[in-house]
Amino acid sequence: MANVTYDQLWKEGMVELLDQLEVNEPAAEDRSVPQDDPQRFQHNATLYIRYLQIVRKLEEAYDQIVHPQKRIDIKKTLVSVMGRVLEIKDTLIMINRDISKVNREEALTDMSAVNLDEVLVDLKLDPSVLEVPVPRYFVEDREDMEMREKLLDTYTLQFNLKDGSKEDEDDAPEEMTLENAIRAIQINERARQGRQRAKGMREIQLEEERERRAMQLGGDPAVKDADSAAVVISSRWRGYDARKKTDIMRQEELIFIGMEHPPPLEPAHDPIVALAKNRQRRKHVQRAHAEEYRQALVSLKDEVAANEAPEMREEMLDQLRDWYIKEHERTGAFPKLEQLTQEPVVEEVPLDDKQKKAKEKADKEKAAKEAKKKGKAQEEEAPPVDRHFMEGMESSFRLWSDKWQLRDEANNFAQRFDAELVKQQVRPEVEEAVREEVRQRIETELQNLEEAFERDRNKGKKKKGKGGKKGKGGKKGKKGKGKKGKAKGPKEPKDIASKTLDQLYRDLVQKELVKKHPSVHMSQYVGSFLNLGKAQEKAFFKAGEERDKLDKLKAAGKVPEDEEGAPPVEEPKFPDPSVPQVRQAVTEWCIWPLGEQELKDQWQGVNAVLLAGSPGVGKRTLANAIATETGANFFDLTPSNTNGKYPGKKGPYEMVFATLKLAKAYQPSVVWIGDVESVFKAGKGKKGAKAAGDPPNRILKPLKELVDHKSEKKRLLARNDRVLIIGATSAPASASAKETKAMLSFFKKAIFLPLPDYPSRSMVWQEALKRAGITRPPADDVQTLARITENYTSGSIMRAVRRSITQRRVDRLDRKPFGTNELIAPLAKETPIYHKEDKDNYEWYVKILGLNAKSADDSGKGGKKGKDAKGGKKK
């Protein structure tokens, strides 16, 4: 695409930004609308969607525009809009919580998903607009990643460690024993012999069939009739040709009506391949233009200093000389330069009684006007709103309209830097340097003039007390120098303090606490959008209100109790977060603040996030995606990985301190803690044979002390450090109420990952087969696979595909087409998630959100059992 295409894309984003600032922002910030009003939710949801569209356009423009100065201004706008998106998302979560009447006393965390399907219908938009983009500059603009990857590869080979980027631990092949090898050879040899015998028997049967037919026709089978042979060959060929043409026509018709994908194009004619090549070409041009711009900053600064600095210097000298001459004429003494920055002191004139009364009356009228002007906003006592990102968007739009909107670039077809803009950029630096030089020069002049004036005035007199005055001045300067108490931070172990960061990094790689993670992108975590999420949510809360009313009537005796053995009443279920909503939460809470420092500084984000869900739903995949999309270092503090490392009483503290110290030094960083529910288990672990190894909760105390200490001075990680701790639990319901509360007080945000539904399983199967090499899997087969894997996770599906479709099988696809029956045997080895486990996880999720507990506990049990489960006295 041409440069003008991305300039137009940038322009569209800025025009839409102006619309939001002038129209939608005032409506969303209208405080006359109550917090729990659906209209307020509608305004903020619309604003959220519009800003996401702007972010997508600005990110694409920043990625492809090659003009270095334009990219700097686009990035400022992009970061401000991203920050505003995060603020609006927090507002939506709070409004949705108020509308839903969530019990805040029981809620341990906020919702991670907000259903906006009804807003999309009103705006006539498809769900793809809710996809939160991941800026590509998080990784591409970094220069240290290549060196870090090389260093990690070197240490991995040096210590003979497993390369985590090639193969997941769960997919590692089992160790082949001698007995298994002999058994595999026997099975394959018997199968080969059986196939060979079947092939021979089939040839014998065909030969006997030909002889029998020849005898029936009355001819000698040994004699070949040329005419009859030609007729057979011709008929067979015509049949084959007709069937082939019919298949082609059928395939074209299916493609035309959208039931089949078109065949893949050759790389030379594929527009996607051409687009990727064009992007790489523009990236090379970007780097070249950026290097030219960096060199121009130095050369043009010297040019401005040589051409304009003398004139600046003379003008400043003239102004300052005129100033101190006038001051000397007015006061009779030479002034100090500090007086230029000080406000003039106005001596207060004592007022008489009439003037005092008039002043008091004026002050009262002024205070009354200010109170009236504030109006209802003062009564509400709303907290002050941080307008950092709003001011950033407004200043960015003004900058674009003043600098770029009407700029003529007819002579800059290659989109190199603008020399005039570079001079404007470096001119303040040159002016500041000249101002400092002039200041020193004027100070010298004033000192010489003052000495000469004093010498002439005191000529013939003795100078008294001059040294004493200087001494007093010196003592005055020493006043106020108190001893400042040095803030004590966390205690650093001696072994860690004595090592450099490079040595510490080497030790952690050797102990496998720093790992190389697989390269996974957020787009690979696939799933279907929840189209009726808001309707399900409303039905859930409506059923809860009706149930509460019915319970009150039963307690009052106005409605009879349910009969014993009555059929259970099925109630609406609170909607699980869909896969796109999980991607949204992970991108907004984890990837954006981790990739951009300004977002981490200005947005009240978190340093710890909990991922909860059944085994195989994608918790480790998301952690790998976060590290990949941000180029972060990956640290692993999973109890199974830390077992036996850093032993002793002080070992856990040293291990956690070393990990967090290195993560803070090499930002951004991701600290992964798998099976985190065992870390928060109370007690010292089980005794007996199962107690082999270190207790999993040994890192809990140092982790809380260094990350979540009450005093910020005692914490090793600050709020604005780009270090993210990700905890993962596959059995959240196994933790007690106290352990769950402690876990969610440490992990301020929790994201629940449910089992994939039918449309999500279809997308997972398509993605898995595509990555394995089956580019066009039959739609009917995919639907069948999605139906039979109802209680399976996406991880089970991926493993089944990887085990069955190997590279050797892909190479033989031309001779032997792929069939779904090949996946049945590997799929049978996977363990499905049972209904009870899935239900326990769902009830845990509903409970931590502070929703009506009966809506989870009574589902499928009836109201009576729910009361008994809560400790009610009715039976």
ZAMARGU-4260 file (C-alpha; in steps of 0.2 Angstrom, whole numbers, plus 5000, padded with zeros to 4 digits):
<rodrens>
0) 5000/5000/5000 | 5005/5018/4997 | 5010/5030/5010 | 4994/5040/5008 | 4984/5025/5013
5) 4991/5025/5030 | 4991/5044/5031 | 4972/5043/5027 | 4970/5030/5041 | 4979/5041/5053
10) 4967/5055/5048 | 4952/5045/5050 | 4957/5040/5068 | 4960/5058/5073 | 4943/5064/5066
15) 4935/5050/5076 | 4944/5055/5091 | 4938/5072/5090 | 4920/5066/5088 | 4922/5056/5105
20) 4930/5071/5114 | 4916/5083/5109 | 4901/5071/5109 | 4902/5055/5118 | 4914/5060/5132
25) 4903/5073/5140 | 4888/5061/5139 | 4898/5047/5148 | 4904/5059/5161 | 4887/5067/5165
30) 4886/5065/5184 | 4867/5068/5184 | 4864/5051/5178 | 4865/5038/5193 | 4879/5025/5193
35) 4867/5010/5192 | 4857/5018/5177 | 4858/5007/5161 | 4859/5023/5151 | 4876/5027/5159
40) 4882/5009/5155 | 4876/5012/5137 | 4886/5028/5135 | 4902/5021/5142 | 4900/5005/5132
45) 4898/5015/5116 | 4913/5025/5120 | 4923/5010/5124 | 4919/5002/5107 | 4923/5018/5097
50) 4940/5020/5106 | 4944/5002/5102 | 4941/5006/5083 | 4952/5021/5085 | 4966/5011/5093
55) 4965/4998/5079 | 4968/5012/5066 | 4981/5021/5075 | 4991/5005/5079 | 4990/5000/5060
60) 4996/5018/5055 | 5010/5018/5067 | 5016/5001/5062 | 5016/5005/5043 | 5020/5024/5042
65) 5039/5026/5038 | 5040/5045/5042 | 5049/5045/5059 | 5042/5062/5066 | 5024/5056/5061
70) 5027/5040/5071 | 5032/5049/5086 | 5016/5059/5087 | 5005/5044/5082 | 5013/5034/5097
75) 5009/5048/5109 | 4991/5048/5103 | 4990/5029/5103 | 4996/5027/5121 | 4983/5040/5127
80) 4969/5032/5119 | 4974/5015/5126 | 4975/5022/5143 | 4957/5029/5141 | 4951/5012/5135
85) 4958/5005/5152 | 4949/5018/5162 | 4933/5016/5153 | 4934/4997/5155 | 4936/4999/5174
90) 4921/5011/5174 | 4910/4998/5164 | 4915/4984/5177 | 4909/4996/5191 | 4893/5001/5183
95) 4889/4983/5178 | 4892/4978/5197 | 4880/4991/5203 | 4867/4987/5190 | 4868/4968/5195
100) 4867/4972/5213 | 4883/4962/5217 | 4885/4959/5236 | 4901/4969/5239 | 4904/4961/5256
105) 4905/4943/5248 | 4914/4948/5232 | 4932/4944/5232 | 4936/4951/5215 | 4928/4960/5201
110) 4921/4953/5185 | 4934/4951/5171 | 4920/4951/5157 | 4907/4963/5152 | 4894/4957/5140
115) 4892/4970/5126 | 4882/4960/5114 | 4866/4971/5115 | 4876/4987/5112 | 4884/4979/5097
120) 4866/4976/5090 | 4861/4994/5093 | 4877/5000/5084 | 4875/4987/5070 | 4892/4981/5072
125) 4899/4963/5072 | 4909/4956/5087 | 4926/4958/5079 | 4926/4976/5084 | 4928/4971/5102
130) 4944/4962/5099 | 4958/4972/5108 | 4973/4974/5097 | 4991/4970/5103 | 5003/4984/5098
135) 5017/4976/5088 | 5029/4990/5093 | 5030/4981/5111 | 5042/4969/5103 | 5048/4977/5087
140) 5054/4993/5095 | 5065/4984/5107 | 5084/4982/5104 | 5089/4971/5118 | 5079/4955/5114
145) 5090/4948/5101 | 5105/4949/5113 | 5095/4941/5127 | 5089/4927/5116 | 5107/4923/5111
150) 5112/4923/5129 | 5098/4912/5135 | 5102/4900/5121 | 5120/4899/5126 | 5116/4895/5144
155) 5104/4882/5139 | 5117/4873/5128 | 5130/4875/5141 | 5120/4868/5155 | 5112/4855/5144
160) 5094/4861/5148 | 5078/4857/5139 | 5073/4870/5126 | 5056/4875/5131 | 5053/4885/5115
165) 5052/4869/5105 | 5040/4857/5114 | 5028/4859/5128 | 5032/4849/5144 | 5015/4840/5143
170) 5018/4834/5125 | 5035/4827/5128 | 5036/4809/5122 | 5037/4795/5134 | 5053/4787/5137
175) 5055/4771/5126 | 5060/4755/5136 | 5067/4739/5128 | 5051/4730/5131 | 5041/4744/5123
180) 5052/4744/5108 | 5052/4725/5105 | 5033/4726/5107 | 5031/4740/5094 | 5042/4731/5082
185) 5032/4715/5084 | 5016/4724/5081 | 5022/4733/5066 | 5029/4717/5058 | 5013/4707/5061
190) 5003/4721/5053 | 5015/4721/5038 | 5013/4702/5036 | 4995/4703/5037 | 4994/4717/5024
195) 5005/4707/5012 | 4994/4691/5014 | 4978/4701/5011 | 4986/4709/4996 | 4991/4692/4989
200) 4974/4685/4992 | 4965/4700/4984 | 4976/4697/4968 | 4971/4679/4967 | 4953/4683/4969
205) 4953/4696/4955 | 4962/4684/4944 | 4949/4670/4947 | 4935/4683/4943 | 4943/4688/4927
210) 4945/4669/4921 | 4927/4666/4926 | 4920/4680/4916 | 4930/4675/4901 | 4924/4657/4902
215) 4906/4664/4903 | 4908/4674/4887 | 4914/4658/4878 | 4932/4664/4874 | 4949/4658/4879
220) 4955/4669/4894 | 4973/4668/4886 | 4967/4676/4870 | 4965/4695/4871 | 4951/4704/4860
225) 4958/4721/4855 | 4941/4728/4851 | 4933/4723/4868 | 4948/4729/4877 | 4946/4746/4869
230) 4928/4747/4873 | 4932/4743/4891 | 4946/4756/4892 | 4935/4769/4884 | 4920/4766/4895
235) 4931/4767/4910 | 4939/4783/4905 | 4923/4792/4900 | 4916/4787/4917 | 4931/4794/4926
240) 4931/4810/4916 | 4913/4813/4920 | 4915/4810/4938 | 4930/4821/4939 | 4921/4835/4930
245) 4906/4833/4942 | 4917/4834/4957 | 4924/4850/4950 | 4907/4858/4947 | 4901/4853/4964
250) 4917/4860/4972 | 4914/4877/4963 | 4896/4878/4968 | 4900/4875/4986 | 4914/4888/4986
255) 4902/4900/4977 | 4888/4899/4990 | 4901/4900/5004 | 4900/4882/5011 | 4919/4878/5006
260) 4935/4888/5007 | 4943/4892/4990 | 4958/4883/4986 | 4975/4890/4992 | 4983/4901/4980
265) 5001/4900/4974 | 5013/4911/4984 | 5017/4921/4969 | 4999/4926/4967 | 4993/4925/4986
270) 4989/4943/4992 | 4992/4938/5010 | 5010/4934/5006 | 5012/4950/4996 | 5005/4960/5010
275) 5018/4952/5022 | 5032/4955/5010 | 5027/4973/5008 | 5026/4975/5027 | 5044/4969/5029
280) 5050/4981/5015 | 5042/4995/5024 | 5050/4990/5041 | 5067/4991/5032 | 5062/5008/5026
285) 5056/5013/5044 | 5073/5008/5052 | 5083/5017/5038 | 5073/5033/5040 | 5074/5032/5059
290) 5093/5031/5058 | 5093/5046/5047 | 5082/5056/5059 | 5093/5052/5074 | 5108/5058/5064
295) 5099/5074/5059 | 5095/5078/5077 | 5114/5080/5080 | 5119/5088/5064 | 5104/5101/5064
300) 5107/5105/5082 | 5125/5110/5078 | 5118/5120/5063 | 5105/5129/5073 | 5118/5133/5087
305) 5130/5140/5074 | 5118/5151/5065 | 5105/5156/5078 | 5114/5155/5094 | 5124/5172/5092
310) 5108/5182/5089 | 5099/5173/5103 | 5114/5177/5115 | 5114/5196/5110 | 5096/5198/5112
315) 5096/5190/5129 | 5111/5200/5135 | 5102/5216/5129 | 5086/5212/5138 | 5095/5207/5154
320) 5106/5223/5154 | 5092/5234/5151 | 5083/5226/5166 | 5097/5227/5179 | 5101/5245/5174
325) 5082/5250/5177 | 5082/5241/5193 | 5098/5250/5199 | 5090/5267/5194 | 5075/5262/5204
330) 5082/5255/5220 | 5100/5261/5219 | 5107/5244/5220 | 5111/5230/5208 | 5098/5216/5208
335) 5101/5197/5209 | 5096/5186/5194 | 5085/5176/5206 | 5073/5191/5207 | 5068/5188/5189
340) 5059/5172/5194 | 5052/5179/5210 | 5035/5187/5211 | 5035/5205/5217 | 5031/5207/5236
345) 5016/5218/5239 | 5015/5226/5256 | 4998/5225/5264 | 4991/5242/5268 | 4980/5242/5284
350) 4962/5244/5281 | 4949/5254/5291 | 4933/5247/5297 | 4923/5251/5281 | 4935/5244/5270
355) 4936/5228/5281 | 4917/5226/5280 | 4917/5228/5261 | 4931/5215/5259 | 4922/5203/5270
360) 4906/5206/5260 | 4915/5203/5244 | 4923/5187/5250 | 4906/5180/5255 | 4898/5184/5238
365) 4913/5176/5229 | 4911/5160/5240 | 4892/5159/5237 | 4895/5161/5218 | 4908/5147/5218
370) 4897/5136/5228 | 4882/5139/5216 | 4893/5136/5202 | 4899/5119/5208 | 4880/5114/5211
375) 4877/5095/5213 | 4895/5090/5210 | 4900/5097/5227 | 4885/5088/5235 | 4890/5071/5228
380) 4908/5073/5233 | 4915/5063/5219 | 4933/5059/5219 | 4944/5069/5207 | 4945/5061/5190
385) 4963/5059/5183 | 4963/5067/5167 | 4980/5062/5161 | 4975/5052/5146 | 4961/5064/5142
390) 4973/5079/5142 | 4985/5068/5131 | 4972/5065/5118 | 4967/5083/5117 | 4985/5089/5116
395) 4988/5076/5103 | 4973/5081/5092 | 4979/5099/5093 | 4996/5094/5088 | 4990/5085/5073
400) 4979/5099/5067 | 4992/5112/5069 | 5007/5102/5062 | 5001/5088/5050 | 4983/5091/5045
405) 4987/5105/5032 | 5005/5101/5029 | 5011/5101/5011 | 5022/5086/5008 | 5022/5086/4989
410) 5041/5087/4989 | 5043/5073/5002 | 5037/5057/4992 | 5050/5046/5001 | 5043/5052/5018
415) 5060/5056/5026 | 5062/5068/5041 | 5056/5086/5039 | 5072/5097/5042 | 5061/5112/5048
420) 5052/5102/5061 | 5069/5095/5067 | 5075/5113/5069 | 5060/5118/5079 | 5063/5103/5090
425) 5081/5106/5094 | 5079/5125/5095 | 5073/5125/5113 | 5088/5115/5118 | 5100/5127/5110
430) 5090/5141/5118 | 5092/5134/5135 | 5110/5131/5133 | 5112/5149/5127 | 5102/5155/5142
435) 5113/5146/5154 | 5128/5154/5146 | 5121/5171/5146 | 5115/5169/5164 | 5133/5165/5170
440) 5140/5180/5160 | 5127/5192/5167 | 5131/5186/5185 | 5149/5189/5182 | 5145/5207/5175
445) 5134/5211/5190 | 5147/5205/5202 | 5160/5216/5194 | 5148/5231/5194 | 5143/5228/5212
450) 5162/5227/5217 | 5166/5243/5207 | 5151/5252/5215 | 5156/5247/5232 | 5174/5252/5230
455) 5169/5269/5223 | 5156/5272/5237 | 5168/5267/5251 | 5183/5275/5244 | 5194/5281/5259
460) 5183/5271/5272 | 5188/5255/5281 | 5178/5240/5276 | 5171/5232/5292 | 5163/5216/5295
465) 5164/5210/5277 | 5171/5193/5282 | 5159/5191/5296 | 5144/5194/5284 | 5151/5181/5273
470) 5152/5169/5287 | 5134/5173/5292 | 5129/5170/5275 | 5139/5153/5275 | 5130/5148/5291
475) 5114/5153/5284 | 5117/5142/5270 | 5121/5128/5282 | 5104/5130/5291 | 5091/5118/5287
480) 5103/5104/5283 | 5095/5090/5294 | 5099/5072/5294 | 5087/5063/5283 | 5082/5046/5289
485) 5086/5033/5275 | 5071/5023/5270 | 5075/5005/5274 | 5070/4993/5260 | 5068/4974/5260
490) 5083/4965/5267 | 5094/4958/5253 | 5103/4942/5256 | 5122/4943/5256 | 5124/4929/5243
495) 5113/4939/5231 | 5120/4956/5235 | 5138/4949/5231 | 5133/4944/5213 | 5131/4955/5198
500) 5115/4954/5188 | 5124/4944/5174 | 5130/4931/5187 | 5113/4930/5195 | 5105/4928/5178
505) 5117/4913/5174 | 5113/4905/5191 | 5094/4906/5188 | 5095/4899/5171 | 5106/4885/5178
510) 5092/4881/5191 | 5079/4883/5177 | 5070/4897/5186 | 5073/4907/5170 | 5066/4898/5155
515) 5064/4899/5137 | 5045/4899/5133 | 5036/4894/5117 | 5032/4907/5105 | 5013/4909/5106
520) 5002/4924/5100 | 4985/4929/5107 | 4977/4925/5090 | 4981/4907/5093 | 4970/4906/5108
525) 4954/4904/5098 | 4936/4903/5103 | 4918/4909/5099 | 4910/4925/5104 | 4895/4924/5117
530) 4881/4931/5107 | 4868/4930/5121 | 4878/4935/5136 | 4868/4950/5141 | 4852/4940/5140
535) 4858/4926/5150 | 4865/4938/5163 | 4848/4947/5165 | 4839/4930/5166 | 4851/4924/5180
540) 4848/4940/5190 | 4829/4940/5187 | 4828/4921/5193 | 4838/4926/5208 | 4826/4940/5213
545) 4811/4929/5210 | 4819/4915/5221 | 4822/4927/5235 | 4804/4933/5234 | 4798/4915/5235
550) 4809/4911/5250 | 4802/4926/5259 | 4784/4920/5256 | 4789/4903/5261 | 4796/4909/5277
555) 4781/4919/5281 | 4770/4904/5278 | 4760/4912/5263 | 4767/4899/5251 | 4768/4880/5255
560) 4785/4872/5256 | 4791/4860/5241 | 4785/4843/5243 | 4798/4829/5247 | 4805/4821/5231
565) 4799/4836/5220 | 4808/4837/5203 | 4823/4849/5204 | 4820/4866/5196 | 4833/4871/5183
570) 4838/4889/5184 | 4847/4900/5172 | 4866/4899/5174 | 4877/4915/5175 | 4886/4916/5158
575) 4904/4910/5158 | 4917/4922/5150 | 4919/4918/5132 | 4936/4915/5124 | 4936/4933/5116
580) 4932/4940/5133 | 4946/4931/5141 | 4958/4938/5127 | 4951/4955/5131 | 4955/4954/5149
585) 4972/4947/5147 | 4977/4960/5134 | 4970/4975/5144 | 4976/4969/5161 | 4992/4960/5157
590) 4999/4964/5140 | 4996/4983/5138 | 5003/4988/5155 | 5018/4976/5153 | 5022/4983/5136
595) 5020/5002/5139 | 5028/5010/5154 | 5016/5026/5153 | 5001/5015/5155 | 5009/5006/5170
600) 5013/5023/5178 | 4996/5032/5175 | 4984/5017/5176 | 4979/5009/5193 | 4983/4992/5187
605) 4989/4976/5196 | 5005/4967/5198 | 4997/4950/5200 | 4984/4941/5190 | 4976/4924/5194
610) 4971/4912/5180 | 4958/4899/5186 | 4951/4884/5176 | 4951/4866/5173 | 4967/4857/5167
615) 4970/4860/5149 | 4959/4876/5146 | 4974/4887/5141 | 4982/4895/5157 | 5000/4891/5152
620) 4996/4896/5134 | 4990/4913/5139 | 5006/4915/5150 | 5017/4911/5135 | 5007/4923/5124
625) 5009/4937/5137 | 5028/4934/5137 | 5028/4933/5118 | 5018/4948/5114 | 5028/4959/5126
630) 5045/4951/5124 | 5046/4948/5142 | 5058/4937/5152 | 5049/4921/5159 | 5052/4915/5177
635) 5045/4899/5184 | 5041/4898/5203 | 5030/4883/5201 | 5032/4872/5216 | 5036/4857/5206
640) 5050/4867/5197 | 5057/4874/5213 | 5057/4858/5223 | 5075/4854/5229 | 5082/4871/5224
645) 5088/4884/5237 | 5086/4872/5252 | 5087/4877/5270 | 5077/4890/5281 | 5083/4905/5271
650) 5082/4897/5255 | 5064/4902/5250 | 5067/4920/5254 | 5084/4920/5244 | 5075/4911/5229
655) 5060/4923/5228 | 5072/4939/5231 | 5084/4933/5217 | 5069/4930/5205 | 5060/4947/5208
660) 5077/4957/5209 | 5081/4950/5192 | 5064/4952/5185 | 5064/4970/5191 | 5081/4973/5183
665) 5076/4965/5166 | 5059/4973/5163 | 5047/4968/5157 | 5046/4951/5165 | 5033/4937/5169
670) 5034/4927/5184 | 5024/4911/5182 | 5017/4901/5197 | 5008/4885/5193 | 4997/4875/5205
675) 4996/4891/5215 | 4982/4884/5226 | 4995/4873/5234 | 5006/4888/5238 | 4992/4896/5248
680) 4988/4880/5258 | 4988/4882/5276 | 5000/4871/5287 | 5016/4863/5283 | 5010/4850/5271
685) 5005/4832/5273 | 5016/4819/5283 | 5021/4802/5277 | 5026/4795/5261 | 5018/4810/5251
690) 5028/4822/5260 | 5044/4819/5249 | 5051/4836/5244 | 5049/4854/5249 | 5032/4860/5255
695) 5024/4870/5240 | 5019/4884/5252 | 5037/4888/5257 | 5038/4903/5245 | 5022/4911/5252
700) 5029/4921/5266 | 5043/4929/5256 | 5031/4932/5241 | 5019/4942/5252 | 5033/4951/5260
705) 5042/4957/5244 | 5026/4960/5233 | 5012/4964/5245 | 5019/4971/5261 | 5009/4984/5270
710) 5023/4996/5269 | 5028/5001/5251 | 5046/5004/5257 | 5047/4986/5262 | 5042/4980/5245
715) 5054/4974/5232 | 5042/4978/5217 | 5035/4995/5215 | 5018/4998/5208 | 5025/5005/5192
720) 5037/4991/5189 | 5033/4981/5173 | 5034/4964/5182 | 5018/4953/5181 | 5015/4938/5193
725) 5003/4925/5185 | 4996/4912/5196 | 4987/4897/5189 | 4975/4885/5198 | 4967/4870/5190
730) 4957/4866/5206 | 4951/4882/5213 | 4937/4874/5222 | 4949/4863/5232 | 4955/4878/5242
735) 4945/4883/5258 | 4936/4899/5260 | 4951/4906/5270 | 4964/4901/5257 | 4953/4908/5243
740) 4952/4924/5252 | 4971/4925/5255 | 4974/4920/5237 | 4963/4934/5230 | 4969/4947/5241
745) 4986/4944/5233 | 4980/4942/5216 | 4970/4957/5214 | 4962/4951/5197 | 4955/4934/5193
750) 4951/4928/5176 | 4941/4912/5174 | 4943/4900/5159 | 4929/4889/5156 | 4927/4873/5145
755) 4925/4877/5127 | 4907/4876/5120 | 4902/4869/5104 | 4907/4883/5092 | 4923/4886/5101
760) 4928/4868/5100 | 4924/4869/5081 | 4936/4884/5080 | 4949/4874/5090 | 4948/4859/5079
765) 4950/4870/5063 | 4965/4879/5071 | 4974/4863/5077 | 4972/4854/5060 | 4978/4870/5051
770) 4993/4871/5062 | 4996/4853/5059 | 4996/4854/5040 | 4978/4851/5036 | 4974/4867/5027
775) 4956/4863/5022 | 4948/4851/5034 | 4931/4845/5029 | 4917/4855/5038 | 4907/4840/5041
780) 4921/4831/5049 | 4925/4846/5060 | 4907/4847/5066 | 4908/4829/5071 | 4924/4831/5080
785) 4917/4846/5090 | 4901/4836/5094 | 4911/4821/5101 | 4923/4831/5112 | 4910/4840/5122
790) 4919/4838/5139 | 4936/4840/5132 | 4948/4855/5134 | 4957/4864/5120 | 4973/4857/5127
795) 4967/4839/5124 | 4961/4843/5107 | 4978/4850/5103 | 4988/4835/5110 | 4977/4823/5100
800) 4981/4832/5084 | 4999/4833/5087 | 5001/4815/5091 | 4991/4809/5076 | 4996/4821/5062
805) 5015/4820/5062 | 5026/4828/5048 | 5028/4811/5040 | 5008/4810/5039 | 5007/4827/5032
810) 5020/4822/5018 | 5008/4807/5013 | 4992/4817/5012 | 4993/4817/4993 | 4993/4798/4993
815) 4982/4795/5008 | 4969/4809/5012 | 4966/4813/5030 | 4951/4805/5039 | 4943/4809/5056
820) 4945/4791/5062 | 4964/4794/5064 | 4960/4805/5078 | 4949/4794/5088 | 4963/4783/5096
825) 4974/4798/5102 | 4958/4806/5108 | 4953/4791/5118 | 4970/4793/5128 | 4964/4810/5134
830) 4954/4812/5150 | 4938/4822/5149 | 4933/4835/5162 | 4919/4827/5173 | 4903/4837/5176
835) 4906/4838/5195 | 4923/4846/5193 | 4917/4858/5180 | 4902/4862/5191 | 4913/4865/5207
840) 4924/4877/5197 | 4908/4887/5191 | 4902/4888/5209 | 4919/4894/5214 | 4918/4908/5201
845) 4901/4913/5205 | 4905/4914/5223 | 4921/4925/5222 | 4911/4937/5211 | 4899/4940/5226
850) 4884/4934/5216 | 4869/4926/5224 | 4876/4910/5231 | 4859/4901/5229 | 4860/4903/5211
855) 4875/4892/5210 | 4871/4880/5224 | 4853/4877/5221 | 4855/4874/5202 | 4848/4857/5199
860) 4844/4854/5218 | 4829/4865/5222 | 4827/4878/5234 | 4825/4867/5250 | 4843/4860/5248
865) 4850/4877/5245 | 4844/4883/5262 | 4850/4867/5271 | 4867/4870/5262 | 4867/4888/5269
870) 4864/4882/5287 | 4845/4886/5287 | 4834/4877/5300 | 4819/4873/5289 | 4818/4854/5284
</rodrens>
